[in-house]
Amino acid sequence: MRALLVLSVLAFLAVVLWPVAERYLPRLRRLARVEARPDELVKDPVCQTYVVRSRAVRREIEGHVFFFCSSECAERYLRGR
């Protein structure tokens, strides 16, 4: 008898909570995917080293974005153009 009562309560909760779970699970999955994505590497055009994009020195030159390992490499690139 108790088992039937417990199963009934669980079935009721599943029916009530299912729409809520369907609404919020895609958002949580999307957030988890963004946080789990590793930072990509970019190549410095001057010294040819790879740098983590979030730590690279970023310069926009003539509408194009370039990433450098340091401000010195960025200056060398600008002088060489």
C-alpha positions as CSV (number, residue, x, y, z in Angstrom):
1,M,0.0,0.0,0.0
2,R,2.8,2.4,0.9
3,A,4.6,1.5,-2.3
4,L,1.5,2.5,-4.3
5,L,1.3,5.8,-2.5
6,V,5.0,6.6,-3.1
7,L,4.7,5.7,-6.8
8,S,1.6,7.9,-7.1
9,V,3.4,10.9,-5.5
10,L,6.5,10.3,-7.8
11,A,4.2,10.1,-10.9
12,F,2.5,13.3,-9.8
13,L,5.7,15.2,-9.3
14,A,7.1,14.0,-12.6
15,V,4.0,15.3,-14.4
16,V,4.2,18.6,-12.6
17,L,7.9,19.1,-12.9
18,W,8.4,17.9,-16.5
19,P,7.4,21.2,-18.1
20,V,9.7,23.1,-15.8
21,A,12.6,20.8,-16.6
22,E,12.0,21.1,-20.3
23,R,12.0,24.9,-20.1
24,Y,15.3,25.3,-18.1
25,L,17.4,22.3,-19.1
26,P,18.4,23.7,-22.6
27,R,19.5,26.9,-21.0
28,L,21.6,25.0,-18.4
29,R,23.2,22.8,-21.1
30,R,24.0,25.9,-23.2
31,L,25.7,27.6,-20.2
32,A,27.6,24.5,-19.4
33,R,28.8,24.2,-23.0
34,V,30.1,27.8,-23.0
35,E,31.9,27.5,-19.7
36,A,33.5,24.1,-20.7
37,R,34.8,25.4,-24.0
38,P,38.6,25.9,-23.7
39,D,40.2,29.1,-24.8
40,E,41.6,28.8,-28.3
41,L,45.1,29.5,-29.4
42,V,46.0,32.2,-31.9
43,K,49.3,32.5,-33.8
44,D,51.4,35.6,-33.5
45,P,52.3,36.8,-37.0
46,V,55.7,38.2,-35.9
47,C,57.3,35.5,-33.8
48,Q,55.0,32.6,-34.9
49,T,54.3,31.5,-31.3
50,Y,50.8,30.5,-30.2
51,V,49.1,32.5,-27.5
52,V,45.9,31.9,-25.6
53,R,43.4,34.3,-27.2
54,S,42.2,35.8,-23.9
55,R,45.8,36.8,-22.9
56,A,47.0,37.9,-26.3
57,V,47.5,41.5,-27.3
58,R,44.8,42.5,-29.7
59,R,45.2,45.0,-32.5
60,E,42.8,46.0,-35.2
61,I,44.6,47.0,-38.4
62,E,42.7,48.1,-41.5
63,G,39.6,46.3,-40.4
64,H,41.4,43.0,-39.5
65,V,42.0,41.8,-36.0
66,F,45.5,40.5,-35.2
67,F,46.7,38.8,-32.0
68,F,50.2,39.1,-30.7
69,C,52.1,37.5,-27.8
70,S,53.3,40.9,-26.5
71,S,53.1,44.6,-27.2
72,E,56.6,44.5,-28.5
73,C,55.6,42.0,-31.3
74,A,52.6,44.3,-32.1
75,E,54.9,47.3,-32.4
76,R,57.3,45.3,-34.6
77,Y,54.5,44.3,-36.8
78,L,53.2,47.9,-37.2
79,R,56.7,49.1,-38.0
80,G,57.2,46.5,-40.6
81,R,54.1,47.3,-42.6
